[in-house]
Amino acid sequence: MSQRIQEKRKVIDCRLFPSEKNCSLAISGTEQEVLTVAVRHAVQEHGHQDSPELRQQLKTLLKDE
Ligand SMILES: [Zn+2]
């Protein structure tokens, strides 16, 4: 049986992300989950380009839940 590592949940608040939309979305989960969803959200809802810079910017917005 593999031991499951308890990962701390992170939260990203879309209100902290600079955008012209009044977006109040908050995403929480493991860092990997949050980043995956946040990148998709930023691209689909905010028209950002999926790039290493975008991921880096999103990472700086991650907070411990
Ligand atoms: Zn948003």
N, CA, C, O and the ligand as a Tripos MOL2 file, in Angstrom:
@<TRIPOS>MOLECULE
protein
  261   259    66     0     0
PROTEIN
NO_CHARGES

@<TRIPOS>ATOM
      1 N           0.8450   -1.2040    0.0000 N.3       1 MET1
      2 CA          0.0000    0.0000    0.0000 C.3       1 MET1
      3 C           0.8780    1.2510    0.0000 C.2       1 MET1
      4 O           1.8330    1.3560    0.7690 O.2       1 MET1
      5 N           0.5530    2.1500   -0.8340 N.am      2 SER2
      6 CA          1.3520    3.3740   -0.8820 C.3       2 SER2
      7 C           0.8250    4.3800    0.1280 C.2       2 SER2
      8 O          -0.3770    4.5050    0.3630 O.2       2 SER2
      9 N           1.7450    5.0650    0.6920 N.am      3 GLN3
     10 CA          1.3720    6.0610    1.6930 C.3       3 GLN3
     11 C           0.9770    7.3620    1.0030 C.2       3 GLN3
     12 O           1.6980    7.8800    0.1500 O.2       3 GLN3
     13 N          -0.1550    7.8580    1.3830 N.am      4 ARG4
     14 CA         -0.6290    9.0860    0.7630 C.3       4 ARG4
     15 C          -0.0860   10.3000    1.5090 C.2       4 ARG4
     16 O          -0.2870   10.4690    2.7110 O.2       4 ARG4
     17 N           0.5940   11.1190    0.7580 N.am      5 ILE5
     18 CA          1.1570   12.3140    1.3760 C.3       5 ILE5
     19 C           0.0730   13.3780    1.4710 C.2       5 ILE5
     20 O          -0.5810   13.7250    0.4880 O.2       5 ILE5
     21 N          -0.0890   13.8720    2.6640 N.am      6 GLN6
     22 CA         -1.0900   14.9060    2.8690 C.3       6 GLN6
     23 C          -0.5440   16.2410    2.3870 C.2       6 GLN6
     24 O           0.3330   16.8470    3.0020 O.2       6 GLN6
     25 N          -1.0840   16.6580    1.2960 N.am      7 GLU7
     26 CA         -0.6450   17.9480    0.7720 C.3       7 GLU7
     27 C          -1.5160   19.0540    1.3220 C.2       7 GLU7
     28 O          -2.7340   18.9210    1.4440 O.2       7 GLU7
     29 N          -0.8760   20.1150    1.6410 N.am      8 LYS8
     30 CA         -1.6150   21.2720    2.1230 C.3       8 LYS8
     31 C          -2.4230   21.8540    0.9800 C.2       8 LYS8
     32 O          -1.9700   21.8890   -0.1640 O.2       8 LYS8
     33 N          -3.6080   22.3040    1.2980 N.am      9 ARG9
     34 CA         -4.4000   22.9320    0.2580 C.3       9 ARG9
     35 C          -3.9920   24.3900    0.0810 C.2       9 ARG9
     36 O          -3.7120   25.1210    1.0310 O.2       9 ARG9
     37 N          -3.9780   24.7580   -1.1650 N.am     10 LYS10
     38 CA         -3.6650   26.1340   -1.5210 C.3      10 LYS10
     39 C          -4.9130   26.7710   -2.0980 C.2      10 LYS10
     40 O          -5.8040   26.0820   -2.5960 O.2      10 LYS10
     41 N          -4.9680   28.0500   -2.0300 N.am     11 VAL11
     42 CA         -6.0990   28.7490   -2.6070 C.3      11 VAL11
     43 C          -5.5930   29.9060   -3.4560 C.2      11 VAL11
     44 O          -4.6270   30.5820   -3.1030 O.2      11 VAL11
     45 N          -6.2600   30.1160   -4.5700 N.am     12 ILE12
     46 CA         -5.9350   31.2520   -5.4150 C.3      12 ILE12
     47 C          -7.2210   32.0630   -5.5920 C.2      12 ILE12
     48 O          -8.2830   31.5270   -5.9100 O.2      12 ILE12
     49 N          -7.0880   33.3250   -5.3830 N.am     13 ASP13
     50 CA         -8.2460   34.2160   -5.4290 C.3      13 ASP13
     51 C          -8.1630   35.0690   -6.6830 C.2      13 ASP13
     52 O          -7.2310   35.8540   -6.8580 O.2      13 ASP13
     53 N          -9.1330   34.9050   -7.5370 N.am     14 CYS14
     54 CA         -9.0860   35.5960   -8.8270 C.3      14 CYS14
     55 C          -9.1840   37.1190   -8.6640 C.2      14 CYS14
     56 O          -8.7880   37.8670   -9.5590 O.2      14 CYS14
     57 N          -9.7000   37.5640   -7.5490 N.am     15 ARG15
     58 CA         -9.7870   39.0180   -7.3380 C.3      15 ARG15
     59 C          -8.4070   39.6520   -7.2370 C.2      15 ARG15
     60 O          -8.2420   40.8520   -7.4560 O.2      15 ARG15
     61 N          -7.4000   38.8110   -6.8960 N.am     16 LEU16
     62 CA         -6.0370   39.3290   -6.7720 C.3      16 LEU16
     63 C          -5.3240   39.3640   -8.1180 C.2      16 LEU16
     64 O          -4.2550   39.9580   -8.2580 O.2      16 LEU16
     65 N          -5.9320   38.7190   -9.0980 N.am     17 PHE17
     66 CA         -5.2990   38.6430  -10.4060 C.3      17 PHE17
     67 C          -5.7470   39.8330  -11.2420 C.2      17 PHE17
     68 O          -6.9440   40.0600  -11.4180 O.2      17 PHE17
     69 N          -4.7900   40.5890  -11.7520 N.am     18 PRO18
     70 CA         -5.1600   41.7850  -12.5000 C.3      18 PRO18
     71 C          -5.9520   41.4430  -13.7590 C.2      18 PRO18
     72 O          -5.4660   40.7390  -14.6440 O.2      18 PRO18
     73 N          -7.1690   41.9500  -13.8220 N.am     19 SER19
     74 CA         -7.9820   41.7280  -15.0040 C.3      19 SER19
     75 C          -9.0750   42.7800  -15.0540 C.2      19 SER19
     76 O          -9.4050   43.4160  -14.0530 O.2      19 SER19
     77 N          -9.6190   42.9420  -16.2370 N.am     20 GLU20
     78 CA        -10.6750   43.9280  -16.3980 C.3      20 GLU20
     79 C         -12.0300   43.3530  -15.9960 C.2      20 GLU20
     80 O         -13.0070   44.0830  -15.8250 O.2      20 GLU20
     81 N         -12.0690   42.0180  -15.8480 N.am     21 LYS21
     82 CA        -13.3110   41.3750  -15.4090 C.3      21 LYS21
     83 C         -13.4470   41.4890  -13.9030 C.2      21 LYS21
     84 O         -12.4560   41.4800  -13.1730 O.2      21 LYS21
     85 N         -14.6700   41.5940  -13.4550 N.am     22 ASN22
     86 CA        -14.9030   41.5800  -12.0180 C.3      22 ASN22
     87 C         -15.1310   40.1440  -11.5860 C.2      22 ASN22
     88 O         -16.2570   39.7260  -11.3190 O.2      22 ASN22
     89 N         -14.0440   39.4050  -11.5240 N.am     23 CYS23
     90 CA        -14.1350   37.9800  -11.2590 C.3      23 CYS23
     91 C         -13.8620   37.7160   -9.7840 C.2      23 CYS23
     92 O         -12.8580   38.1790   -9.2430 O.2      23 CYS23
     93 N         -14.7420   36.9840   -9.1430 N.am     24 SER24
     94 CA        -14.5870   36.7340   -7.7030 C.3      24 SER24
     95 C         -14.3190   35.2670   -7.4130 C.2      24 SER24
     96 O         -14.4890   34.8000   -6.2860 O.2      24 SER24
     97 N         -13.8980   34.5490   -8.4450 N.am     25 LEU25
     98 CA        -13.6630   33.1120   -8.2950 C.3      25 LEU25
     99 C         -12.5050   32.8250   -7.3460 C.2      25 LEU25
    100 O         -11.4930   33.5250   -7.3590 O.2      25 LEU25
    101 N         -12.6590   31.7970   -6.5280 N.am     26 ALA26
    102 CA        -11.5550   31.3000   -5.7060 C.3      26 ALA26
    103 C         -11.4200   29.8120   -5.9800 C.2      26 ALA26
    104 O         -12.4120   29.0840   -6.0020 O.2      26 ALA26
    105 N         -10.1910   29.3650   -6.1890 N.am     27 ILE27
    106 CA         -9.9270   27.9610   -6.4890 C.3      27 ILE27
    107 C          -9.0630   27.3990   -5.3710 C.2      27 ILE27
    108 O          -8.0520   28.0010   -5.0060 O.2      27 ILE27
    109 N          -9.4480   26.2560   -4.8270 N.am     28 SER28
    110 CA         -8.6140   25.6670   -3.7820 C.3      28 SER28
    111 C          -8.3750   24.1960   -4.0650 C.2      28 SER28
    112 O          -9.2050   23.5240   -4.6780 O.2      28 SER28
    113 N          -7.2320   23.7050   -3.6140 N.am     29 GLY29
    114 CA         -6.8240   22.3260   -3.8330 C.3      29 GLY29
    115 C          -5.3220   22.2330   -3.6350 C.2      29 GLY29
    116 O          -4.7020   23.1400   -3.0810 O.2      29 GLY29
    117 N          -4.7390   21.1280   -4.0930 N.am     30 THR30
    118 CA         -3.2810   21.0520   -4.0170 C.3      30 THR30
    119 C          -2.6960   22.0600   -5.0040 C.2      30 THR30
    120 O          -3.3820   22.5230   -5.9160 O.2      30 THR30
    121 N          -1.4350   22.3890   -4.8110 N.am     31 GLU31
    122 CA         -0.8060   23.3940   -5.6720 C.3      31 GLU31
    123 C          -0.9650   23.0230   -7.1450 C.2      31 GLU31
    124 O          -1.2610   23.8740   -7.9840 O.2      31 GLU31
    125 N          -0.7620   21.7360   -7.4460 N.am     32 GLN32
    126 CA         -0.8450   21.2920   -8.8300 C.3      32 GLN32
    127 C          -2.2570   21.4450   -9.3770 C.2      32 GLN32
    128 O          -2.4490   21.8900  -10.5090 O.2      32 GLN32
    129 N          -3.2440   21.0720   -8.5650 N.am     33 GLU33
    130 CA         -4.6420   21.1830   -8.9970 C.3      33 GLU33
    131 C          -5.0350   22.6330   -9.2310 C.2      33 GLU33
    132 O          -5.6670   22.9790  -10.2290 O.2      33 GLU33
    133 N          -4.6400   23.4650   -8.2780 N.am     34 VAL34
    134 CA         -5.0090   24.8740   -8.3750 C.3      34 VAL34
    135 C          -4.3910   25.5070   -9.6150 C.2      34 VAL34
    136 O          -5.0520   26.2530  -10.3370 O.2      34 VAL34
    137 N          -3.1210   25.2040   -9.8560 N.am     35 LEU35
    138 CA         -2.4510   25.7970  -11.0150 C.3      35 LEU35
    139 C          -3.0900   25.3390  -12.3180 C.2      35 LEU35
    140 O          -3.2890   26.1330  -13.2370 O.2      35 LEU35
    141 N          -3.4100   24.0490  -12.3890 N.am     36 THR36
    142 CA         -4.0250   23.5190  -13.6080 C.3      36 THR36
    143 C          -5.3420   24.2230  -13.9060 C.2      36 THR36
    144 O          -5.5890   24.6450  -15.0360 O.2      36 THR36
    145 N          -6.1850   24.3470  -12.8840 N.am     37 VAL37
    146 CA         -7.4920   24.9640  -13.0700 C.3      37 VAL37
    147 C          -7.3500   26.4720  -13.3040 C.2      37 VAL37
    148 O          -8.0690   27.0590  -14.1130 O.2      37 VAL37
    149 N          -6.4150   27.0800  -12.5850 N.am     38 ALA38
    150 CA         -6.2350   28.5270  -12.6980 C.3      38 ALA38
    151 C          -5.7390   28.9210  -14.0910 C.2      38 ALA38
    152 O          -6.1780   29.9250  -14.6520 O.2      38 ALA38
    153 N          -4.8240   28.1250  -14.6420 N.am     39 VAL39
    154 CA         -4.3190   28.4130  -15.9920 C.3      39 VAL39
    155 C          -5.4600   28.2950  -16.9990 C.2      39 VAL39
    156 O          -5.6160   29.1450  -17.8760 O.2      39 VAL39
    157 N          -6.2510   27.2400  -16.8650 N.am     40 ARG40
    158 CA         -7.3720   27.0340  -17.7730 C.3      40 ARG40
    159 C          -8.3790   28.1840  -17.6460 C.2      40 ARG40
    160 O          -8.9060   28.6820  -18.6410 O.2      40 ARG40
    161 N          -8.6230   28.5770  -16.4370 N.am     41 HIS41
    162 CA         -9.5540   29.6700  -16.1880 C.3      41 HIS41
    163 C          -9.0330   30.9940  -16.7660 C.2      41 HIS41
    164 O          -9.7790   31.7450  -17.3930 O.2      41 HIS41
    165 N          -7.7560   31.2610  -16.5460 N.am     42 ALA42
    166 CA         -7.1680   32.5070  -17.0280 C.3      42 ALA42
    167 C          -7.2100   32.5720  -18.5490 C.2      42 ALA42
    168 O          -7.4440   33.6320  -19.1310 O.2      42 ALA42
    169 N          -6.9810   31.4250  -19.1870 N.am     43 VAL43
    170 CA         -6.9850   31.3750  -20.6540 C.3      43 VAL43
    171 C          -8.4090   31.5000  -21.1880 C.2      43 VAL43
    172 O          -8.6710   32.2870  -22.0980 O.2      43 VAL43
    173 N          -9.3280   30.7180  -20.6150 N.am     44 GLN44
    174 CA        -10.6880   30.6740  -21.1550 C.3      44 GLN44
    175 C         -11.5220   31.8890  -20.7790 C.2      44 GLN44
    176 O         -12.2750   32.4090  -21.6030 O.2      44 GLN44
    177 N         -11.3900   32.3380  -19.5490 N.am     45 GLU45
    178 CA        -12.2590   33.4180  -19.0750 C.3      45 GLU45
    179 C         -11.6200   34.7970  -19.1810 C.2      45 GLU45
    180 O         -12.3110   35.8090  -19.2970 O.2      45 GLU45
    181 N         -10.2940   34.8230  -19.1420 N.am     46 HIS46
    182 CA         -9.6310   36.1200  -19.1320 C.3      46 HIS46
    183 C          -8.8210   36.3820  -20.3920 C.2      46 HIS46
    184 O          -8.2400   37.4560  -20.5470 O.2      46 HIS46
    185 N          -8.7790   35.4150  -21.2820 N.am     47 GLY47
    186 CA         -8.1030   35.6140  -22.5580 C.3      47 GLY47
    187 C          -6.5900   35.6900  -22.4790 C.2      47 GLY47
    188 O          -5.9440   36.2600  -23.3570 O.2      47 GLY47
    189 N          -6.0130   35.1020  -21.4000 N.am     48 HIS48
    190 CA         -4.5550   35.0960  -21.2960 C.3      48 HIS48
    191 C          -3.9740   34.0080  -22.1830 C.2      48 HIS48
    192 O          -4.6630   33.0680  -22.5800 O.2      48 HIS48
    193 N          -2.6910   34.1570  -22.4830 N.am     49 GLN49
    194 CA         -1.9650   33.1260  -23.1990 C.3      49 GLN49
    195 C          -1.3600   32.1660  -22.1860 C.2      49 GLN49
    196 O          -0.7710   32.5900  -21.1920 O.2      49 GLN49
    197 N          -1.5110   30.8580  -22.4450 N.am     50 ASP50
    198 CA         -0.8780   29.8690  -21.5840 C.3      50 ASP50
    199 C           0.6280   29.9370  -21.8160 C.2      50 ASP50
    200 O           1.1130   29.5600  -22.8830 O.2      50 ASP50
    201 N           1.3550   30.4090  -20.8340 N.am     51 SER51
    202 CA          2.7970   30.5720  -20.9810 C.3      51 SER51
    203 C           3.4690   30.3520  -19.6290 C.2      51 SER51
    204 O           2.8110   30.4120  -18.5900 O.2      51 SER51
    205 N           4.7820   30.0960  -19.6390 N.am     52 PRO52
    206 CA          5.5000   29.9520  -18.3620 C.3      52 PRO52
    207 C           5.3520   31.2000  -17.4990 C.2      52 PRO52
    208 O           5.3250   31.1070  -16.2720 O.2      52 PRO52
    209 N           5.2560   32.3640  -18.1320 N.am     53 GLU53
    210 CA          5.1090   33.6120  -17.3780 C.3      53 GLU53
    211 C           3.7720   33.6420  -16.6460 C.2      53 GLU53
    212 O           3.6950   34.0570  -15.4890 O.2      53 GLU53
    213 N           2.7080   33.1940  -17.3400 N.am     54 LEU54
    214 CA          1.3880   33.1590  -16.7110 C.3      54 LEU54
    215 C           1.4040   32.2180  -15.5090 C.2      54 LEU54
    216 O           0.8930   32.5550  -14.4410 O.2      54 LEU54
    217 N           1.9960   31.0360  -15.6930 N.am     55 ARG55
    218 CA          2.0700   30.0670  -14.5860 C.3      55 ARG55
    219 C           2.8640   30.6380  -13.4210 C.2      55 ARG55
    220 O           2.5060   30.4510  -12.2580 O.2      55 ARG55
    221 N           3.9480   31.3350  -13.7480 N.am     56 GLN56
    222 CA          4.7680   31.9380  -12.7060 C.3      56 GLN56
    223 C           3.9830   32.9910  -11.9420 C.2      56 GLN56
    224 O           4.0660   33.0830  -10.7170 O.2      56 GLN56
    225 N           3.2210   33.7810  -12.6820 N.am     57 GLN57
    226 CA          2.4250   34.8460  -12.0550 C.3      57 GLN57
    227 C           1.3470   34.2260  -11.1560 C.2      57 GLN57
    228 O           1.1000   34.7010  -10.0480 O.2      57 GLN57
    229 N           0.7170   33.1690  -11.6480 N.am     58 LEU58
    230 CA         -0.3220   32.5130  -10.8550 C.3      58 LEU58
    231 C           0.2620   31.9130   -9.5810 C.2      58 LEU58
    232 O          -0.3610   31.9480   -8.5190 O.2      58 LEU58
    233 N           1.4710   31.3610   -9.7040 N.am     59 LYS59
    234 CA          2.1240   30.7580   -8.5440 C.3      59 LYS59
    235 C           2.3340   31.7620   -7.4270 C.2      59 LYS59
    236 O           2.2200   31.4220   -6.2490 O.2      59 LYS59
    237 N           2.6400   32.9960   -7.7940 N.am     60 THR60
    238 CA          2.8850   34.0120   -6.7740 C.3      60 THR60
    239 C           1.5970   34.3810   -6.0360 C.2      60 THR60
    240 O           1.6460   34.9690   -4.9560 O.2      60 THR60
    241 N           0.4480   34.0370   -6.6150 N.am     61 LEU61
    242 CA         -0.8300   34.3820   -5.9910 C.3      61 LEU61
    243 C          -1.3470   33.2670   -5.0780 C.2      61 LEU61
    244 O          -2.3450   33.4390   -4.3770 O.2      61 LEU61
    245 N          -0.6520   32.1170   -5.0960 N.am     62 LEU62
    246 CA         -1.0870   30.9990   -4.2570 C.3      62 LEU62
    247 C          -0.9090   31.3280   -2.7820 C.2      62 LEU62
    248 O           0.1210   31.8500   -2.3570 O.2      62 LEU62
    249 N          -1.9450   31.0080   -2.0170 N.am     63 LYS63
    250 CA         -1.8500   31.2250   -0.5730 C.3      63 LYS63
    251 C          -2.2370   29.9330    0.1320 C.2      63 LYS63
    252 O          -3.0000   29.1260   -0.4000 O.2      63 LYS63
    253 N          -1.6980   29.7440    1.3440 N.am     64 ASP64
    254 CA         -2.1270   28.5890    2.1420 C.3      64 ASP64
    255 C          -3.5870   28.7780    2.5200 C.2      64 ASP64
    256 O          -4.0270   29.8710    2.8780 O.2      64 ASP64
    257 N          -4.3190   27.6810    2.4290 N.am     65 GLU65
    258 CA         -5.7290   27.7930    2.7620 C.3      65 GLU65
    259 C          -5.9130   27.9190    4.2630 C.2      65 GLU65
    260 O          -7.0440   28.0250    4.7400 O.2      65 GLU65
    261 ZN        -11.2660   34.8810  -13.0250 Zn       66 ZN66
@<TRIPOS>BOND
     1     1     2 1
     2     2     3 1
     3     3     4 2
     4     3     5 am
     5     5     6 1
     6     6     7 1
     7     7     8 2
     8     7     9 am
     9     9    10 1
    10    10    11 1
    11    11    12 2
    12    11    13 am
    13    13    14 1
    14    14    15 1
    15    15    16 2
    16    15    17 am
    17    17    18 1
    18    18    19 1
    19    19    20 2
    20    19    21 am
    21    21    22 1
    22    22    23 1
    23    23    24 2
    24    23    25 am
    25    25    26 1
    26    26    27 1
    27    27    28 2
    28    27    29 am
    29    29    30 1
    30    30    31 1
    31    31    32 2
    32    31    33 am
    33    33    34 1
    34    34    35 1
    35    35    36 2
    36    35    37 am
    37    37    38 1
    38    38    39 1
    39    39    40 2
    40    39    41 am
    41    41    42 1
    42    42    43 1
    43    43    44 2
    44    43    45 am
    45    45    46 1
    46    46    47 1
    47    47    48 2
    48    47    49 am
    49    49    50 1
    50    50    51 1
    51    51    52 2
    52    51    53 am
    53    53    54 1
    54    54    55 1
    55    55    56 2
    56    55    57 am
    57    57    58 1
    58    58    59 1
    59    59    60 2
    60    59    61 am
    61    61    62 1
    62    62    63 1
    63    63    64 2
    64    63    65 am
    65    65    66 1
    66    66    67 1
    67    67    68 2
    68    67    69 am
    69    69    70 1
    70    70    71 1
    71    71    72 2
    72    71    73 am
    73    73    74 1
    74    74    75 1
    75    75    76 2
    76    75    77 am
    77    77    78 1
    78    78    79 1
    79    79    80 2
    80    79    81 am
    81    81    82 1
    82    82    83 1
    83    83    84 2
    84    83    85 am
    85    85    86 1
    86    86    87 1
    87    87    88 2
    88    87    89 am
    89    89    90 1
    90    90    91 1
    91    91    92 2
    92    91    93 am
    93    93    94 1
    94    94    95 1
    95    95    96 2
    96    95    97 am
    97    97    98 1
    98    98    99 1
    99    99   100 2
   100    99   101 am
   101   101   102 1
   102   102   103 1
   103   103   104 2
   104   103   105 am
   105   105   106 1
   106   106   107 1
   107   107   108 2
   108   107   109 am
   109   109   110 1
   110   110   111 1
   111   111   112 2
   112   111   113 am
   113   113   114 1
   114   114   115 1
   115   115   116 2
   116   115   117 am
   117   117   118 1
   118   118   119 1
   119   119   120 2
   120   119   121 am
   121   121   122 1
   122   122   123 1
   123   123   124 2
   124   123   125 am
   125   125   126 1
   126   126   127 1
   127   127   128 2
   128   127   129 am
   129   129   130 1
   130   130   131 1
   131   131   132 2
   132   131   133 am
   133   133   134 1
   134   134   135 1
   135   135   136 2
   136   135   137 am
   137   137   138 1
   138   138   139 1
   139   139   140 2
   140   139   141 am
   141   141   142 1
   142   142   143 1
   143   143   144 2
   144   143   145 am
   145   145   146 1
   146   146   147 1
   147   147   148 2
   148   147   149 am
   149   149   150 1
   150   150   151 1
   151   151   152 2
   152   151   153 am
   153   153   154 1
   154   154   155 1
   155   155   156 2
   156   155   157 am
   157   157   158 1
   158   158   159 1
   159   159   160 2
   160   159   161 am
   161   161   162 1
   162   162   163 1
   163   163   164 2
   164   163   165 am
   165   165   166 1
   166   166   167 1
   167   167   168 2
   168   167   169 am
   169   169   170 1
   170   170   171 1
   171   171   172 2
   172   171   173 am
   173   173   174 1
   174   174   175 1
   175   175   176 2
   176   175   177 am
   177   177   178 1
   178   178   179 1
   179   179   180 2
   180   179   181 am
   181   181   182 1
   182   182   183 1
   183   183   184 2
   184   183   185 am
   185   185   186 1
   186   186   187 1
   187   187   188 2
   188   187   189 am
   189   189   190 1
   190   190   191 1
   191   191   192 2
   192   191   193 am
   193   193   194 1
   194   194   195 1
   195   195   196 2
   196   195   197 am
   197   197   198 1
   198   198   199 1
   199   199   200 2
   200   199   201 am
   201   201   202 1
   202   202   203 1
   203   203   204 2
   204   203   205 am
   205   205   206 1
   206   206   207 1
   207   207   208 2
   208   207   209 am
   209   209   210 1
   210   210   211 1
   211   211   212 2
   212   211   213 am
   213   213   214 1
   214   214   215 1
   215   215   216 2
   216   215   217 am
   217   217   218 1
   218   218   219 1
   219   219   220 2
   220   219   221 am
   221   221   222 1
   222   222   223 1
   223   223   224 2
   224   223   225 am
   225   225   226 1
   226   226   227 1
   227   227   228 2
   228   227   229 am
   229   229   230 1
   230   230   231 1
   231   231   232 2
   232   231   233 am
   233   233   234 1
   234   234   235 1
   235   235   236 2
   236   235   237 am
   237   237   238 1
   238   238   239 1
   239   239   240 2
   240   239   241 am
   241   241   242 1
   242   242   243 1
   243   243   244 2
   244   243   245 am
   245   245   246 1
   246   246   247 1
   247   247   248 2
   248   247   249 am
   249   249   250 1
   250   250   251 1
   251   251   252 2
   252   251   253 am
   253   253   254 1
   254   254   255 1
   255   255   256 2
   256   255   257 am
   257   257   258 1
   258   258   259 1
   259   259   260 2
@<TRIPOS>SUBSTRUCTURE
     1 MET1         2 RESIDUE 1 A MET
     2 SER2         6 RESIDUE 1 A SER
     3 GLN3        10 RESIDUE 1 A GLN
     4 ARG4        14 RESIDUE 1 A ARG
     5 ILE5        18 RESIDUE 1 A ILE
     6 GLN6        22 RESIDUE 1 A GLN
     7 GLU7        26 RESIDUE 1 A GLU
     8 LYS8        30 RESIDUE 1 A LYS
     9 ARG9        34 RESIDUE 1 A ARG
    10 LYS10       38 RESIDUE 1 A LYS
    11 VAL11       42 RESIDUE 1 A VAL
    12 ILE12       46 RESIDUE 1 A ILE
    13 ASP13       50 RESIDUE 1 A ASP
    14 CYS14       54 RESIDUE 1 A CYS
    15 ARG15       58 RESIDUE 1 A ARG
    16 LEU16       62 RESIDUE 1 A LEU
    17 PHE17       66 RESIDUE 1 A PHE
    18 PRO18       70 RESIDUE 1 A PRO
    19 SER19       74 RESIDUE 1 A SER
    20 GLU20       78 RESIDUE 1 A GLU
    21 LYS21       82 RESIDUE 1 A LYS
    22 ASN22       86 RESIDUE 1 A ASN
    23 CYS23       90 RESIDUE 1 A CYS
    24 SER24       94 RESIDUE 1 A SER
    25 LEU25       98 RESIDUE 1 A LEU
    26 ALA26      102 RESIDUE 1 A ALA
    27 ILE27      106 RESIDUE 1 A ILE
    28 SER28      110 RESIDUE 1 A SER
    29 GLY29      114 RESIDUE 1 A GLY
    30 THR30      118 RESIDUE 1 A THR
    31 GLU31      122 RESIDUE 1 A GLU
    32 GLN32      126 RESIDUE 1 A GLN
    33 GLU33      130 RESIDUE 1 A GLU
    34 VAL34      134 RESIDUE 1 A VAL
    35 LEU35      138 RESIDUE 1 A LEU
    36 THR36      142 RESIDUE 1 A THR
    37 VAL37      146 RESIDUE 1 A VAL
    38 ALA38      150 RESIDUE 1 A ALA
    39 VAL39      154 RESIDUE 1 A VAL
    40 ARG40      158 RESIDUE 1 A ARG
    41 HIS41      162 RESIDUE 1 A HIS
    42 ALA42      166 RESIDUE 1 A ALA
    43 VAL43      170 RESIDUE 1 A VAL
    44 GLN44      174 RESIDUE 1 A GLN
    45 GLU45      178 RESIDUE 1 A GLU
    46 HIS46      182 RESIDUE 1 A HIS
    47 GLY47      186 RESIDUE 1 A GLY
    48 HIS48      190 RESIDUE 1 A HIS
    49 GLN49      194 RESIDUE 1 A GLN
    50 ASP50      198 RESIDUE 1 A ASP
    51 SER51      202 RESIDUE 1 A SER
    52 PRO52      206 RESIDUE 1 A PRO
    53 GLU53      210 RESIDUE 1 A GLU
    54 LEU54      214 RESIDUE 1 A LEU
    55 ARG55      218 RESIDUE 1 A ARG
    56 GLN56      222 RESIDUE 1 A GLN
    57 GLN57      226 RESIDUE 1 A GLN
    58 LEU58      230 RESIDUE 1 A LEU
    59 LYS59      234 RESIDUE 1 A LYS
    60 THR60      238 RESIDUE 1 A THR
    61 LEU61      242 RESIDUE 1 A LEU
    62 LEU62      246 RESIDUE 1 A LEU
    63 LYS63      250 RESIDUE 1 A LYS
    64 ASP64      254 RESIDUE 1 A ASP
    65 GLU65      258 RESIDUE 1 A GLU
    66 ZN66       261 GROUP 0 **** ****
